[in-house]
Amino acid sequence: LHSQFKKIVVIGVGLIGGSFAKAVKQRGLAEEVCGFGRDAQKLQWGVDHQILDTFSVDIELAMKNCELVFLAVPLGSMEPMLKIIGPHLPEQCIVTDGGSAKQSFVNSSLKCLQNHLPYVLPAHPIAGKEVSGIEASDGDLYVDHRLILTPLEQTHEEVITKVTQLWQSLGAIVEKMRSDFHDEVFAATSHLPHFLAFNLVDLLNEHPELGDVFKYTAGGFRDFTRIASSDPVMWRDIGVYNSEAIAKWLRQYQASIANLADLVENQDAEALEKLFSRAKSARDKHIIKS
Amino acid sequence: LHSQFKKIVVIGVGLIGGSFAKAVKQRGLAEEVCGFGRDAQKLQWGVDHQILDTFSVDIELAMKNCELVFLAVPLGSMEPMLKIIGPHLPEQCIVTDGGSAKQSFVNSSLKCLQNHLPYVLPAHPIAGKEVSGIEASDGDLYVDHRLILTPLEQTHEEVITKVTQLWQSLGAIVEKMRSDFHDEVFAATSHLPHFLAFNLVDLLNEHPELGDVFKYTAGGFRDFTRIASSDPVMWRDIGVYNSEAIAKWLRQYQASIANLADLVENQDAEALEKLFSRAKSARDKHIIKS
């Protein structure tokens, strides 16, 4: 393993894959960054815009001499894609990804890449935007953002070192955790708020008796619901591939809302102020002001 | 009634009252903008910083020759304050306010100002920030923001006209609605999201087994929970003074979350995508991108 890669293949050149490709290219961390996908026109656009060096729509050609493959396809396409690349993986080629749920990727790897597990390293860059697509690729998307690695038991230490160094070179803050803990934490901090925001907008939208209710919303509502403008297909997949942890958090949230409704109904000023104060202190303490 | 006021009194010179005072003064819409409160030092600061022309800590002096009084105290102080100003109101002095719940102000007016009702006009400027206090006063806070009037049955038409013109001069988009409809709409579009955001932060904060969970949050979480950094006392009062509508919406939201948890548990990809797509379309259609 070297500190620079001969060839990196990015499968799924959207915002996450395209930003990774562009970041690697800009920093000269690979001799060749190759995009793989079905849409040759889109991939050519990536080459024209210095996001990719080369591209291929033929998986055998793409994987030739590849030292690291980065999967950035929707969660629902991860397992089918592992099946496709499996037969073409060069020995010692690192397989990593950028998916938002990790246990499902672990399970798919154990199923599809039994003979390649020391080189498999599931990963999740904590970065994103409400825009998507290759056009939104940003070589600095990962700077100062966390990157979570969830190694398999079988993953080689040197693979972990190599991938850690790569992401650190892209500016990310790299951390390791268990895949099930990852899914639990991100169900709480990312998946739950997204589902809550989608749900609120949908609830208001279903009440025509309120008239054009959205015109009475202000900046707070706009911020609160910004994540409800995210890609519905991506979030559908997250709901399906991290269903256990998300359902658990939704149930907990539901119970806490029932409790809050009781406090409001009882006009329990003291308890409301306590709850709101605790929340404000926690947020002001932990979240960077913006 | 004239298009310019001789004297306007602002009671409660925080963000809402201070911004109103400053906006009126900057536009020369009153010969005198007088602040009333208990904290002489704060009010003097307002005079020194061109937010107020004068101030008083004596209600009789403050109300002398007053043509319009704007109450911007916390909801819990509205009724006590109406009792205090009642005996000192000049004939034909307009009484209006900036509170976030309107039915409670209507009820308090009917109770405390029985002989003055034609001059009472409850109002709610749809503007705010997560900062508060006189120091945050902004003369352009109301520009291009909605201002909702909820007249009493008894309110004189010319009072409505006069207050409408005043707020329009401050840049606001003025609308009228029934006070109960107001409380219902804003319970849904403003109070509900605030309560949901406070509740999420508090829920995560209560789970030490997740470790320092907030460090794994990203921009989406920051935006979603920004309103959870709002003033706990103000929101406690909103919970108490609009309890019926808020409790109703919390219950509805709770039921819709139970349904969403079922969809996730069943990995119902089709229903999840449908819900998320409806929400995204509604938001993209109705909310100004930002």
Interface residues (C-beta under 8 A of the other chain):
Chain A: G76 I126 A127 G128 H145 R146 I148 E184 V185 F186 A188 T189 S190 L192 P193 H194 F195 L196 A197 F198 N199 L200 V201 D202 L203 L204 N205 H207 L210 G211 D212 V213 F214 K215 Y216 T217 A218 G219 G220 F221 R222 D223 F224 T225 R226 I227 A228 S229 S230 D231 P232 V233 W235 R236 D237 G239 V240 S243 I246 A247 L250 R251 Q252 Y253 Q254 S256 I257 A258 L260 A261 L263 V264 E265 Q267 A269 L272 E273 L275 F276 S277 R278 A279 K280 A282 R283 D284 H286 I287 I288 S290
Chain B: G76 I126 A127 G128 H145 R146 I148 E184 V185 F186 A188 T189 S190 L192 P193 H194 F195 L196 A197 F198 N199 L200 V201 D202 L203 L204 N205 H207 L210 G211 D212 V213 F214 K215 Y216 T217 A218 G219 G220 F221 R222 D223 F224 T225 R226 I227 A228 S229 S230 D231 P232 V233 W235 R236 D237 G239 V240 S243 I246 A247 L250 R251 Q252 Y253 Q254 S256 I257 A258 L260 A261 L263 V264 E265 Q267 A269 L272 E273 L275 F276 S277 R278 A279 K280 A282 R283 D284 H286 I287 I288 S290
